[in-house]
């Protein structure tokens, strides 16, 4: 008989160990944000650029993987500075799109009951679970030395955090 009670207690302990789990996740998939090519920007105006002679909006967009286009995300030769005072440029507003964004956040929580009104909570959270690199929009200022280049990311690298909490 004692062995039956011991196995019953073992089953109860396993059930308490295996129960009380909670999984949660957030998946973010976004197309790139639109942007315009600007010129003559100062504190008071931000005029759009002009197309270079012979270029159109379809000539400005380049294709291929983003990580291969970091130094020239779009065709920088397709643009010239807006000419003349008051000229706001002939390029359309927001006609180019930045890089797509993707991110997965995930959490695992284990609740351990310690009676009717008390429990322990162990939590592990993963931000940017797959460590995806999400590039920001390229520099869109015609006068910048980094014009057309992607010089930063829009999200951070993977972060893992642990928490232990006593609820009463």
C-alpha positions in Angstrom: 0.0 0.0 0.0 2.7 2.6 0.8 4.0 2.3 -2.8 0.5 3.2 -4.2 0.4 6.3 -2.1 3.9 7.3 -3.2 3.0 6.9 -6.9 -0.2 8.8 -6.3 1.7 11.7 -4.8 4.2 11.6 -7.7 1.3 11.8 -10.2 -0.1 14.8 -8.3 3.3 16.5 -8.3 3.8 15.9 -12.0 0.3 17.3 -12.7 1.1 20.4 -10.7 4.4 20.8 -12.5 2.9 20.2 -16.0 -0.2 22.4 -15.5 -0.1 26.1 -15.0 1.8 27.0 -18.2 0.9 30.0 -20.3 2.3 30.8 -23.7 1.8 34.1 -25.5 3.2 35.7 -28.6 2.9 38.8 -30.8 3.9 38.6 -34.5 4.4 41.9 -36.4 4.6 41.9 -40.2 4.5 45.3 -41.8 5.2 46.7 -45.3 7.7 49.5 -45.4 6.6 53.0 -44.6 6.3 55.5 -47.5 8.7 58.4 -47.7 9.5 61.3 -50.0 12.8 62.6 -51.3 13.4 66.0 -49.9 15.6 68.9 -50.9 16.3 72.5 -49.7 15.3 71.5 -46.2 15.7 74.0 -43.4 13.8 74.8 -40.3 11.0 76.5 -42.3 10.6 74.4 -45.5 11.0 70.9 -46.6 10.6 70.9 -50.4 10.5 67.7 -52.4 13.2 67.1 -54.9 12.9 67.2 -58.7 13.4 64.2 -61.0 16.6 64.4 -62.9 16.0 64.8 -66.7 14.8 61.6 -68.2 14.0 59.9 -64.9 10.5 58.9 -63.6 9.2 57.4 -60.3 9.6 53.8 -61.7 13.3 54.6 -62.4 13.9 55.6 -58.8 12.8 52.4 -57.1 15.4 49.6 -57.0 14.7 45.9 -56.3 16.5 43.1 -54.5 17.3 42.2 -50.9 17.6 45.2 -48.5 20.9 44.1 -47.0 22.4 44.3 -50.6 21.1 47.9 -51.0 22.2 49.5 -47.8 24.5 52.0 -49.6 22.0 52.8 -52.3 18.4 51.8 -51.3 16.9 53.8 -54.2 18.5 55.2 -57.4 20.0 58.5 -56.1 20.9 59.6 -59.7 17.1 60.0 -60.4 16.9 63.1 -58.2 18.2 66.7 -58.4 17.7 69.5 -56.0 14.5 71.6 -56.5 15.4 74.7 -58.5 14.3 78.2 -57.8 12.8 79.9 -54.8 9.4 78.5 -53.9 9.9 75.4 -56.0 8.5 72.4 -54.1 9.8 69.8 -56.5 8.1 67.6 -59.1 8.4 64.3 -57.3 5.2 62.8 -55.8 4.7 62.7 -52.1 5.5 59.4 -50.3 6.1 57.5 -53.6 9.0 55.3 -52.3 8.6 52.6 -49.6 11.1 51.7 -46.9 12.1 48.2 -45.9 9.6 45.7 -44.6 9.4 45.1 -40.8 9.1 41.7 -39.1 9.3 40.9 -35.4 8.2 38.1 -33.1 7.8 38.6 -29.3 7.2 35.5 -27.2 6.6 34.7 -23.5 6.4 31.6 -21.4 4.9 31.8 -17.9 4.6 29.1 -15.3 2.2 29.5 -12.4 3.0 27.4 -9.2 0.1 27.4 -6.8 0.9 27.6 -3.1 -2.5 27.4 -1.6 -5.9 29.0 -2.4 -4.8 32.6 -2.7 -1.0 32.4 -3.1 1.1 31.5 -6.1 4.5 31.9 -7.6 4.9 33.1 -11.2 8.0 32.5 -13.2 8.1 34.4 -16.5 10.5 34.4 -19.5 10.0 36.9 -22.2 11.7 37.1 -25.6 11.7 40.3 -27.5 12.7 40.0 -31.2 12.8 36.2 -30.7 14.5 35.4 -34.0 16.9 38.4 -33.8 15.5 39.9 -37.1 17.3 43.0 -38.4 14.7 45.6 -39.2 16.2 48.5 -41.2 14.9 52.0 -40.9 14.0 54.2 -44.0 17.0 55.5 -45.9 18.3 59.0 -45.6 15.9 61.0 -47.9 17.6 64.4 -47.8 19.2 65.2 -51.2 21.9 67.4 -49.6 23.0 64.7 -47.1 26.3 62.9 -47.6 24.4 59.7 -46.7 21.6 60.3 -49.3 19.9 57.1 -50.3 21.8 55.0 -47.6 20.3 53.1 -44.8 22.3 54.1 -41.7 20.3 52.7 -38.8 17.9 50.0 -37.7 14.3 50.5 -36.5 14.4 47.8 -33.7 16.9 46.5 -31.3 18.5 43.1 -31.1 17.0 40.1 -29.2 16.3 40.7 -25.5 15.5 38.0 -23.0 14.3 38.8 -19.6 13.3 36.6 -16.6 11.0 37.5 -13.8 10.0 35.7 -10.6 6.9 37.0 -8.7 5.0 36.0 -5.6 1.3 36.7 -5.8 -0.7 36.8 -2.5 
